[in-house]
Amino acid sequence: MFKDKRPGKWLLLAVLLAVALLCLIVFFGMKAQAGNDKFLPIREIKSPGGITVWMVEDHSLPVISLKFMFRDSGSALDPDDLQGLARMLSNTMDEGAGGMDSQNFQKALSDQSITLMFNAGRDGFGGELKTLTHNSEKAFDLLSLALTAPRFDSEPVTRMKDGNLTRIKSSMSEPDWMAARLINDRAFSGHPYSKNSGGKLSSLGRITPADLRKFKETYLTQDRLLIAAAGDVDAKTLGPAIDRIFGQLPKTAPVNTIKDTTIQNPGKIYLYQQAIPQTMVQIMLPAFDHKDKDFYALQVLNYIYGGAGFGSRLMEEAREKRGLTYGIYSDIQDYRHTDAMNITTSTKTESAAEMLDIIKAQMIRLQNEKVSDKELADAKSYITGSIPLTLTSTDDIAETVLGLRMGDLPIDYLDHYTASIRAVTADDIQRVAKRVLIPENMVTALVGQPANIPNAEIVKELPNVQ
């Protein structure tokens, strides 16, 4: 029998608090080192080969974090009959490269305490590297090998394929996954976003090493590459390393334009019937991104409506007052080719119709009544005050910087963010509520056996699963 070696809860809490405090000290110390009032001292550099990198230099800890994304090279490009291809590529890129098979490649990472991972989303294919400074040369070489000479050997490809098939089969019993699959299909109907980025049971079986290699060689190109770095590295060292890692990749990808879209099937309700005591609810509405003058007001509105969790209007009405759910949340999704507000919750079967009424009623209330001064002030305070807490590690900083690049945001965006949020007024909130919180624009996916849902369209089979 193995003994439970976990620390006591108070010791664990003390450790977590100490780590958080250390991270905050490092973060604010880094700001002091910068000698200016920038929120983050982000610099843009170019490698000798001309590759652009945004970096935050900080020598407080001997750690380097590198994050990158090949934009417009994600699962939206999966062929219909090979859905899950980009995801499978992300699973297999670090499973052997060059002269090292999977076991030896993973051992090389482990022996040097190097973290290397790849990921795939709808809008891009990315990766991250984290290393101690004294192991950085080895880390850069291993990443370069993974990008330029992945092996795609039969054993790891089969293993990852089996793992993905198991994941899908397991997900098919999870109501929240079912609702997400259904809403994505209907809200993005006719657009590549409607594909199952995790793959279908049938499509995963078709994916071959040749398919993986073709996708990599076609779409992981320098013209689609965005890079962010943070930590114990300077521009003189980083520039040549970037060329060593990414300089051998193809310069350009073929033109493969993904069209912009908006949320489809407004006003429709789709029901996938399942014999479960709860009803899962997923709702999507059209929204907009940072290029719109009302973007900051939209963020504050979302917090007040459902983004705050406890303290939001949806949570107060649905949980605190009526006890209909454990949780209800809204959030803003900024995709490359559309923007949306999502609302997610679950409730007992007999109260599903009441829950939908609450969601709509709170929309109308925000349209018709201005938010109170206190509610507005609390939302602004939380949003601006929480930003430093998202930057408490080298990884977090690199992730934030990459996010700026992916969103085509200016390098000084964070310097002005707090002032832009503080400038939002109650009139702004009401105006944006009239633009976004429109019940007639809701596309709704339900999973369960709810009663009294008028005009619900019954879905017999989940799309893009089999």
N, C-alpha and C positions, 0 to 999 in steps of 0.2 A: 504494500500500500504506500502511496506517496503522501507525505505530510503536507498540510496546507502551510505554505511559507509566506502567505500574504501578510503584510504589516497590519497592525490594528488600525481602526478607522481614524483615530486621532493622529497617529503617526503619519498615515497617508495624507491626511488633510494638511498637516504641517509641511510635509514635503511639497505638496502641490502649491501651497501658499508661498513657500520659499522660491520655487521655480518661477511662479508668476512675478514675484517681486524682483527677482534677478533679471527677468526678461524686460520688465518695465525700466529698471535701472539702466540696462544696456540700451534700450530704445531711446530714452530721454538723454542718456549720455552721448549717444550718437548725434542727436540733434544739437547738443551743446558743442560737439566737435566741429559741426558744420559751420558754426560762427555766423549764422544768419537765421532769418525767421521762416525758412522753408519748412513745410510740414515734413517732407522727406527730401533729403539732399540727392535727388536723382540727377544723374549725368547721362548725356547721350555720347557714346563713343563709336568710332568705326574701327573695325579691325584693319590690318594692313591690306586685306583682300576686299575691303569695302562692305563688310557685313555690319549692320547697325545693331548696337546693344544699348539698352538702358540699364544702368547699374547704380547701386547704392553701396558705397564703400564704407566698411566698418570693421575696425581691427580689434574690437572689444573681445571677441571670441575667435578661436582658430577654426572657423567653419565657413565654407563656401556653399551657397545654394544657387543653382542654375536652373531656370525654368524656360521652356520654349514651346512654341505652338506653330504648326503649319496651318495657317488659316485657309478656310475653304478646302480642306483636305480631310474632312471627317466622314461620318457615316451617311450623310446626305448624298455622298457619291457612290455608296454601295449599289451595285447592280441589283435589280429587283429580285433576281434568282440567287443572289449571293449576299442577302442581308446578314449583317454581322461581320462582314469582311474587315472593316476598319477596327472593330473591337478585337477580332482574332489577331490582327496584326499587332495591336498593342499588347496582347497577351504573349506573343511569341518573339518579339524583337530582342528581348533580353535572355532568350533561351538558347544561347550559343551563338558565337560570332567568330569569324576568322578561323584560326586553328583550334579554338576551344569549343568543345561540345557544351551542352546545357549544364551538366554537373560542374565542369571545370570553370565555366564562365561565372556561375553563381558562387562558386568557392572563391574565385578571385575577388568578387565584390565583397563577400563576407569577411575574408581575411584582412581586407583593408578598411573595414567598417564604412563601405560605400553604399549609399542608397541610390538605386537607379530604377525608375519606373516609367512606363509609357501609359498613355490614356487616349481614348477616342471619344469624341462627342459628335453631335450633329454638325457643328460648324468647323471642327478642326481636329487635327491629330497632334498630340503634345507629349511632353515628357518632362522629367525632373531629375536632377542629379544633386546629391548632397554629399559632401566629403569634408573630412578634416584637411586643413591646409597642407599639412606635410604629405598627404596622400593624393593631392590634387593632380599631379602629373599622371599617375596611374589611373585615376578616375576619368580624366579627360580622354585618355587612350581607350579605355573600355567603352565609353560612350561613343567615341568615334567608330570603333569596331561595330557596335550594335547598329549604328545608323548606316554604315556603308557596306558592311559585310555580314549581315545576319544569315544564319545557316538554314533556318526553317527545316531542321531535321525531322524525320518522320515521327520519332517517339514524342518529342515535346508538342508537335502540332496535334497529334492524336490525343495527347493528354489534355491539352487546352481545349480541344474540340469537345471531348467528353465532359470536361468541367463545365463548359458553357451549356451543353445539353442538359446536364443535371441541374444547373441554375434555372433554366427555363422551366423544366418540369416541376421544380420546387415552387417557382413563382406562380405557376398556374393554379396553386391552391391559396394564393394570397390575395384577398379582395382589393387591397390598395394597389397592388401591381396590375390587377385586372382593370381597375378604374383608370389608371394612368395609361394603359395600353389603348383603352377605348377612347379616352379623350384626345390622345395624340392623333389617333386615326381620323376622328371626326373633325377636330378643330383644324387640322392641317390637310384636310382632304384634297387630293389632287396634287400635293406638293411633296418633295422628297422628305420633308420632316415627318411625314406620316409613316415612314418605314420604321421597322423595329430595329433600332441600332444595336440591340443585343443579339439579333439574329432570330431566325425561325428554326424550328426543329428540322425542317427539310433543307433549308438553305445552308445551315452549318455543315451538314454532311457533304455538301458539294465543294466546299472550299478546299483548295489544294495549295501546297507550297508555291506552285507557280502563280496562283492567284495572289497570294500574299506578296510575292516578290514583284509582280507587275504593279500592284497598287503602290507599294513603297517607291519603286523607281519612277512611277508616273507623277505622284502627287507630293512626295516629300522633297521639295525643291527650294532653292534659296529665295526665289521671288515670293514665296508664301511664308517665309520664316520670320517669326517674331521671337526675340530673346530678351530675358531679364536676368540680371545677376545681383546677388547681394552677399555681403560678408567680407571676409578677410582676403581681399584681392584688389589689386590696383589696375588701372587702365593699361599700363605698360605690360603687365603679365597677362591680362585677360584677352587683349586683342589677338595676339598670336595663337593663344589657346583656342579661341573661337574659330579661327581659320583652320586649325588642326582638326577640330571636331566636325565643322560643317562645310569646310571649303571644298571637299570632294563631292558634295551632293550636286545633282544636276542644277543648272542655273534657272531654268524655267519649266513650268508645267504647261500642258496643252490647255487652251481655253475651254473651260467647261463651266459655263455660267449657270448658277442657281438663281432663279428669279425670286424677287421679293414677293411676299404674300401677306395676307391678313387672315384673321381668324374666320374660319368657315362655319356654315350651318348655325347662324345666330338664331336664338329662340328655340332651338331643338333640344329635346331631352331624350337620351338614349339609355336604355335599361338592359343590363345583362343579368338575367335572373340566376340567383344562387340561393340555396337553402341555408342561409346563415341568419343569426339573430340581429345583426347590425346591417345598416345600409351605408356603403361607402359613397361619398359624394366628391366629384371632381368637377370644377367649373372653370371655364376660360373665357376671358374677355379681351377685346383689342386694347392695346395701350400704345405707348410711344417711348422713345429713348432720349438720351441726353441732348440730342440736337434740337429738341423742342424746348421752347422757352419755359414751358410748364413742367419740365422734368423734375426740378427740385420740389415743387409743390406736389407732384405725384408721389414722391417718396414719403413726404410727410403725411399725405392723405392715406397711403397704404398703411403706414404705422398706426394711424388712428383707427382705420377701418378694421384691419385684421392682422397687420404685421407685427403688432406688439405682443401677440399672445395674450397673457394675462394683462389687462388694462386696455385692450382693444375693445371696440364696440361690439364686434361679433362675439368675442369671448364673454363679455359681460352679459349680453342678452341671451345667448344660447346656453351658456354653462352656469354663470353665476345666478341669473334670475330664474331660468327654467330647468336647469339640470338635464339638458338634452344631449350633452356630449362631454367627452373628456377634453377635447381640444378642437379649435377651428382657427384656421390661419389663412392669410392672404400673402402673396408675394408678387414681385415684378420679375418677369423673365425677359431678359434682353438677348434675344437671338440675333444672329447675323442678318436674317432676312425677314424678320417680323418681331413684334414686341407684344407681350401679353401680360395680363394680370390673372393669376391663378388663385382659386379658393378651394381649400381642402378640408374635409371634415368627415366624421362618421356619426351615426346616431342610431338609436333603436328603430326597428322596422316601422313601428306604428307612428313615429314622429318625423319621418322623412319629409313629408309634405310641409309640416310646420317649420322644419329647418330651412327649406327653400324659401318659405315666406319670410322668415327672419332675415335671410341673406338679402332678399330684395328690399325689404322694408328699411334696412339700414342704409342701403344705397339711396333710396328716395329721401330719407331723413338728411343725409349729407348733402343732397342736392338742394333741399328746401330750407335747411337751417344752418346758420353759420356755427362753426365749432366755437367752444368757449375759449377765453383767453388762457385759462389754466391748461386745458386740454392741448392747445396749440403749443404753449410753452413747454409742457412736459414732453411732447413728441420731439420738438427741436432739441431739447436738452439731452434726451436719450440718444438721438441719432448722432449728434456732434460729439457727445461724450464717449460714445462707444468706439469711435474710430481708433484711438490709440490701443485699445484692447484687442483689436484685430491685427496688430503689428508687433506682437510680443515675441517673435522669433525671426531668425533669418529666413526661414521658409515662408512665413507669412508676408514678409516684406517683398520677397521675390515674386510671390503670387500676386500681391497687390500691384506691383509694377507691371507685371505681365498683363494683368487685367486692364490697366490703363491703355496699353498698346493694343490689346484685342478690341477695345471699344473705340479706338481712334480718338482717344482723349488726349488733351495737351499735357505736356510733361509737368506743368505747374497746376494741374487740375486740383490736386489735394490742397494746394495753398489757398484756393478760393472757395473750397467746398463749404466750410463752416459758415462763412459769410453769406453764401448763397442759400443755405438752409435757413439761417436766421432771418433772411429777408422775406421768407414766405409769410403771407398774411391769411387771415380767415377768408377774405374774398377770393384769394387764389385757390384755397382748398375747395370752396364751393364751386368755383368755375371749373376746376378739373374734375370734380365729382360729376358735373353735368356732361363732361366730355367722355369719361371712362366708366363710371358706375351706372350703366344703363341696363336695366334688367332685360330688355328686349334683345340685347346683344349677347346674352349668356348662352354658351353651348355647354350642356350639362351631361355628365356621364354618371350613372348610378349602377352600383353592383349590390344585389341583395333581393329582397322580396317586398319592396315598399308598396303600400296601398295608397289609393287616392292621389295618384300622380296622373293628371289628365294629359292626354296627347303624348305619352311616352312611347317611343318607338322601341319595340323589343328587338334585341340583337341576339341572334341564335348562336353565333360563333365569334369568338374574339378574333379580330383581324391580325394578320401577319404574326401568327404564333405557330401554326402547324406548318 
